[in-house]
Amino acid sequence: MPRSFAHIWFVAPAVVLMIVILIAPILVAATLSFTDYSLGNTTADWIGWKNYDRIVSRSSFQKMFVATFTYVAVVVPLAVGLGLGAALLINSLQRFGDFYKTIYFLPVMAALLAMAIVWEFTLHPTVGLVNETLAMSCGTALEAIPFFAQGCARNFPLWLGDKDYAIWTVAFIGVWQGFGFNMVLYLAGLTSVPRELYHAAEMDGARSGWERFRLVTWPMLGPTTVFVVTITCIRSFQVFDTVEAFYPQGGGPSKSVYVMMFAIFEKGIQQNLMGLGSAVTIIFLVFVLFLTLIQRWLIERRVHYA
Amino acid sequence: MKALLTTVAVVGLLSGPALAEDKIVVEFGYPYSHLFDVTYERILPKFYAENPNIEIKFRATYESYEDGTNTILREAVAGNLPDVTMQGLNRQAILVEKGIARSLEPFIAEEAAFEKDGYHKAMLDLGTFENQVYGLPFSVSLPVGYYNMDVLKAGGIDKLPQTWDEVVAACETMQANGVRNPVFWGWNITGNWFLQALMWTQEKPTVEGTKVSLDSAEALTSLETMKKIFRGCEMQNLEWKAALSSFSAGEIGMMFWSTSALGAVERSQGDFELKTGPFPGIEGTPKGLPAGGNSAMLVSTSEDPAELEAAWKWLKFITSGEGAADVARTTGYMPPNKAANEIILADFYQQNPNKQTAVDQLPLLREWQAYPGDNGLAITQVIYDGIEGIVVGDHDDMTELQEELSEEVGDLLN
């Protein structure tokens, strides 16, 4: 049989594209992360691990890790849980299912940057809808609750400007924006659960809804859950647009919302410090890669692919 | 394929020069759309009336001066610079150092009566590097106090404060009389402008040579003054746009900010009496104040004399005569140009006494300094973060904060 090189031609386009648009930029970033290159300069000096050293020792970068992990830890479980809950509820409806689907999916379709501006108005400390509504409780029985009493005496929280609230507010918006997408994925997953399994479970004594969910629905949704959790995790790590819209300078009060993507943007784009920005990027990539690997390993061991 | 390429080329050849002959396009970028959109809307028709064969193409506006400088640096690397750009007064040096801005001397040499056009010497100096003019100032501002007289009266204050101690005392009286939000002090304004304002108040430059004078006694006094204002007035940590809208809505009694926002505040102002007053001092009146604002720089990469001539015409139009007068009419900025200030706007300031405050402070005008080196913007951020720490209550010991800041800034200067 004559040797054919056809297989090389078949895979070459994919490999070349992968190298050019994926591997090469990462290698460039990795190289830049060891230099002090600043945009507009013609030269750069090799400074070894100094950029990484700064990231580990500076307090602003410690705040970056705290903010990023708080955001991920809050948004992932809530967005996945609410997505699943909404999907189950909608699935059980006879009518109006499409109506609710549309409502929950709206925030996903809207551009988050545009929505951030709407939220900025809504959460405005004095003339915003949220605090105006809360202020309506003043003079009623609600004032017995310390939160309202304090709010009425001086002012209701600065949702975006108070360092105790900022990260939770941004995380709330992340959940609001993200769970509709998970709901759609779960709805698709639910359609693939065979009806017969429910009947069989019922015959075997699983009478309550909770039992049926625990024994049939949840295990059958395993593959969907793996996908949903992975994608939500990565999306949460990538949060940027809300932070940039709310806090174009500095990443929130006392840097409490200084997430990794914003740090990359601030160093590399806003301050022209390409070297430092690249170093944060590389750390970001390592984190996401590491988490994805752990997650796949943990969950796949227990997932039953039908 | 070849035929298609040929067609494209032919079409390109036909349309390209035809368009260019009709109009010379000058690409132009400017910051702060909420302040300047109205200004350029008024200037543009006047410019077109005089120069029908030039078209001004506006690029997306810069969010801030920092953003403007960065955009130009990026565009210089990518090779798609505009022809004229408006840059913060403190960010001109970096563009000159990196060889992006072009000297305006050849154009000035051809203008017969340039000096007579009346650019203020002090303001022209802000854009002069090694005896060459690179930037013509377009709008100049100074920090002032904005007072909601209705809130002040309700709070029991009838005299505008002259020092920060009086401001804090006024806050306490107002709070005792039920005013919830007595003050907003614009610490978060671009380029650490308000820190520099407190430094110049004590006649101390923030940047001396290649050193940032954060370890000086004056810097400590500045930080202590800020702490006194933030804590004494229980100032909320408002984002500046939110603060401006709260003030316009009549919820804040005193706002310390750049005079530049006066036009925007007056346009969206609720039903109350607005007065501006001079920027308070630490002891008595300030000895100096930093100039804010922006200037026009030529960054065109074109070598075509006709295009450069068109860019110069636009640059000159907006910084002198009628163009400059519109700056004062639409914003709270002062035009950099005596001709505009004294002839065209002769009775303007009598009708707009609020805009007069900054003009009265003109003798105090000092340089708005940029931090040296590649880390200049990062230093701005470090100081911003430090001051924010005072506002949100992270820092109580100003001596400690001063040490922390000088150390971190010193580290970035190396």
Contacts between the chains, C-beta under 8 A, distances in Angstrom:
chain1	res1	chain2	res2	distance
A	36	B	374	7.5
A	38	B	374	4.0
A	39	B	70	7.6
A	39	B	73	5.1
A	39	B	74	6.5
A	39	B	77	6.2
A	40	B	73	4.4
A	40	B	76	6.1
A	40	B	77	6.4
A	40	B	98	5.0
A	40	B	100	7.6
A	41	B	98	7.9
A	41	B	374	7.0
A	60	B	385	6.8
A	120	B	242	7.8
A	124	B	242	5.7
A	124	B	245	7.1
A	124	B	246	7.8
A	125	B	236	6.6
A	125	B	238	6.5
A	125	B	242	6.4
A	125	B	246	7.1
A	126	B	181	7.3
A	126	B	246	5.3
A	126	B	249	7.0
A	126	B	251	5.1
A	127	B	245	6.9
A	127	B	246	7.0
A	127	B	249	5.5
A	127	B	251	7.6
A	154	B	180	6.0
A	154	B	234	8.0
A	155	B	180	6.0
A	155	B	181	7.3
A	155	B	236	7.1
A	158	B	236	5.9
A	158	B	237	6.2
A	158	B	238	7.1
A	160	B	239	6.8
A	161	B	236	6.8
A	161	B	237	4.2
A	161	B	238	5.9
A	161	B	239	6.2
A	161	B	242	7.6
A	162	B	237	6.7
A	162	B	392	7.6
A	163	B	237	8.0
A	163	B	392	4.9
A	163	B	394	7.7
A	246	B	239	7.7
A	247	B	239	7.7
A	248	B	63	6.3
A	248	B	64	7.6
A	249	B	64	7.7
A	249	B	188	7.1
A	249	B	381	7.5
A	249	B	384	6.5
A	250	B	381	6.6
A	250	B	384	5.8
A	250	B	385	6.0
A	250	B	388	6.6
A	253	B	237	5.6
A	253	B	388	6.6
A	253	B	391	7.9
A	253	B	392	4.9
A	254	B	388	6.5
A	254	B	389	6.3
A	254	B	392	4.9
A	254	B	394	5.3
A	255	B	385	6.5
A	266	B	381	7.4
A	267	B	378	7.8
A	269	B	70	6.8
A	269	B	74	7.9
A	270	B	66	6.6
A	270	B	67	7.5
A	270	B	70	6.3
A	270	B	377	6.7
A	271	B	70	8.0
A	271	B	375	7.7
A	271	B	377	4.2
A	271	B	378	4.8
A	271	B	381	6.8
A	272	B	70	6.3
A	272	B	73	6.1
A	272	B	374	7.0
A	272	B	377	6.7
A	273	B	374	7.1
A	273	B	375	7.1
A	273	B	378	6.2
